[in-house]
Amino acid sequence: MIENLRTILIALTERLGDEMPSSALAYGLSLAERAQARVTVQAVSVRLVLPHAWISRFVGMVVAAENRRLRELAQEVAERAWGDAAAAGILCRAEAEHLSYDRLLARFAGEGRLHDLAVIDAEPRALTGDRGLIETLLFESGRPLIVVPPGCATFTVRRILVAWDGSAQAARALRDALPFLRQADIVEIVAVTGEKDLSGSVPGVEAAPGLAHHGVAVTVTDLPAADGDVAGTLRRHATATGADMVVMGAFVHSLLRETVLGGVTQEMLRACPVPLLMAH
């Protein structure tokens, strides 16, 4: 059993034309089975809203029909998720939500605060509704988040890579990841140098003794950022070492700067080869 993990929120977003099953659902249920945790599944779709009242009757009928389809699809996803959970013997509450985008984000932020952890599918595109949901859960829930890449259906944490830059966000992520770190066979703290000045931060080697007090044995690795690409360096190292999870603090820079200039958080969200546990 994984300590201090009793309630998990799995966020499923309806994606038009996407036949690929949700990795977050399979991974979240696998994690819940391992942790003996309760699960809340929220299958959501965004309600289409007409921009103004002066709209043709035909367009209004088309939008209404599409909203019915989206609402029914969310309901089908919720029912299927509940069935999968029941088959695995997992206590599950499954809900379908069909709300305007702003209300949907507020709903998830509130629900996230009531759970120990949230799990969501990765979204490779830069500006999407799913990315807004990820950012809302990170900034508004006060809870850690696991972002699951496509094709990752089974929870495992034999080897965990901790991305460390000495920031408060990294420290928060390290603390939130403790239940998983205690389960791992190998934990590696990785500091990527060369992208920014780390002289005023806490070195990774200084974090190791604190983890040892929690029963976590760690190794510490310093890696040079290849061509200044911290995210790419982390991704390649995670793949080369066979990591099962990457732990990192999110949005150390301002969200505006990350959005405009890119940044490690955005790049890791765009393409991480393994589940990414993030905290802010």
NORQUIWO-V842139 format. One record per backbone hydrogen bond with DSSP energy under -0.5 kcal/mol. NH is the residue of the N-H (numbers start at 1). CO is the residue of the C=O. If there is no record, write none. Layout:
# NORQUIWO-V842139
nh co
NH CO
NH CO
This chain:
# NORQUIWO-V842139
nh co
3 1
5 2
8 38
9 117
10 8
10 40
11 9
11 119
12 10
12 42
14 44
16 14
18 15
19 17
26 22
27 23
28 24
29 25
30 26
31 27
32 28
33 29
34 30
35 31
36 32
37 32
38 6
39 91
40 8
41 93
42 10
42 40
43 41
43 95
44 12
44 42
45 97
47 99
55 53
60 56
61 57
62 58
63 59
64 60
65 61
66 62
67 63
68 64
69 65
70 66
71 67
72 68
73 69
74 70
75 71
76 72
77 73
78 74
79 75
80 76
81 77
82 78
83 79
84 80
85 81
86 82
87 83
88 84
89 86
90 85
93 39
95 41
97 43
99 45
104 100
105 101
106 102
107 103
108 104
109 105
110 106
111 107
112 108
113 109
114 110
114 111
115 112
116 7
117 7
118 144
119 9
120 146
121 11
122 148
128 126
132 128
133 129
134 130
135 131
136 132
137 133
138 134
139 135
140 136
141 136
141 137
143 137
144 116
145 278
146 118
147 145
147 276
148 120
148 146
149 147
152 149
153 151
160 186
161 245
162 160
162 188
163 161
163 247
164 162
164 190
171 167
172 168
173 169
174 170
175 171
176 172
177 173
178 175
180 177
181 177
182 178
183 180
184 180
184 181
185 158
186 158
187 217
188 160
189 219
190 162
190 188
191 189
191 221
192 190
193 191
193 223
194 196
198 196
201 198
202 166
203 201
206 203
207 203
207 204
208 204
209 205
211 207
212 208
213 209
214 210
214 211
215 212
216 211
217 215
219 187
221 189
223 191
223 221
225 193
226 224
227 225
228 225
229 226
230 228
233 229
234 230
235 231
236 232
237 233
238 234
239 235
240 236
241 237
242 238
242 239
243 238
244 159
245 159
246 275
247 161
248 277
250 279
258 254
259 255
260 256
261 257
262 258
267 263
268 264
269 265
270 266
271 267
275 244
276 147
277 246
277 275
278 145
278 276
279 248
